[in-house]
Amino acid sequence: MQKSSALSSYHFKRTKIDGLIQVLNEGSYVMAEYSERTGVVRWQRVVLATQKEKIERWLGEHYPVQAAPSEKTVPVRTGSRARAVSSAR
């Protein structure tokens, strides 16, 4: 994984929160956070626009948006039993 010269002063770290990637500068300051779930980058410090574009593009390529795990659907009961429970209340 080779980074361009504009990205060489940044490193990327996965946080304990699922799907969140931190963008850190040489001094280990958090510059931005990227969500793999939404693909949104939230900038916390000022960065040149050209560097922002390159970082956002790099994040999208190396950490593509992940679909959230689908929740199991619980079938809703219908019929006489459901009506009996609701009318007993």
C-alpha positions in Angstrom: 0.0 0.0 0.0 1.9 3.1 -1.2 0.8 6.6 -0.3 1.5 9.7 -2.4 3.8 12.4 -1.0 0.9 14.5 0.1 -0.4 11.6 2.3 3.1 10.6 3.6 2.7 12.9 6.6 -0.6 11.3 7.7 -1.4 7.9 9.1 -4.7 6.1 9.5 -5.8 4.2 12.6 -8.9 2.1 13.3 -10.6 3.0 16.5 -12.3 0.8 19.0 -15.7 2.0 17.7 -16.6 -0.2 14.7 -16.3 1.4 11.3 -14.4 4.6 12.5 -11.0 5.4 11.1 -8.9 8.3 12.5 -6.7 10.4 10.3 -3.6 11.5 12.3 -0.8 13.9 11.4 2.9 13.4 12.1 2.4 14.7 15.7 -0.4 12.1 16.2 -3.1 14.8 16.3 -6.5 13.7 15.1 -7.2 15.6 12.0 -10.3 13.9 10.8 -12.5 10.8 11.4 -13.9 8.7 8.6 -17.0 6.5 9.0 -16.9 3.2 7.0 -20.6 2.9 7.5 -21.5 6.2 5.9 -18.4 7.2 3.9 -18.4 10.7 5.6 -15.2 12.4 6.7 -15.6 14.8 9.6 -12.7 17.2 9.7 -11.6 18.5 13.1 -8.6 20.6 12.1 -7.7 22.8 9.1 -6.1 21.1 6.2 -5.3 22.3 2.7 -8.1 21.6 0.3 -5.9 19.7 -2.1 -4.8 17.4 0.8 -8.4 17.0 2.0 -9.4 15.8 -1.5 -6.5 13.3 -1.7 -7.1 12.0 1.9 -10.9 11.6 1.2 -10.2 9.8 -2.0 -7.6 7.5 -0.4 -10.0 6.7 2.5 -12.8 5.8 0.0 -10.5 3.5 -1.9 -8.9 1.7 1.0 -11.9 1.7 3.4 -15.0 1.4 1.2 -18.4 2.0 2.7 -19.5 -1.2 4.5 -23.2 -2.2 4.6 -24.5 -2.3 8.1 -25.2 -5.8 9.3 -28.9 -6.5 8.6 -31.0 -6.9 11.6 -33.0 -10.1 11.9 -36.7 -9.4 11.3 -39.2 -10.8 13.8 -42.4 -11.9 12.2 -45.4 -10.1 13.4 -48.2 -12.4 14.5 -51.6 -11.8 13.0 -54.8 -13.6 13.4 -57.0 -14.7 16.3 -54.2 -15.1 18.9 -52.9 -11.5 18.2 -56.4 -10.1 18.5 -57.1 -12.1 21.7 -53.9 -10.6 23.3 -54.7 -7.1 22.3 -58.3 -7.3 23.4 -57.4 -8.7 26.8 -55.5 -5.5 27.8 
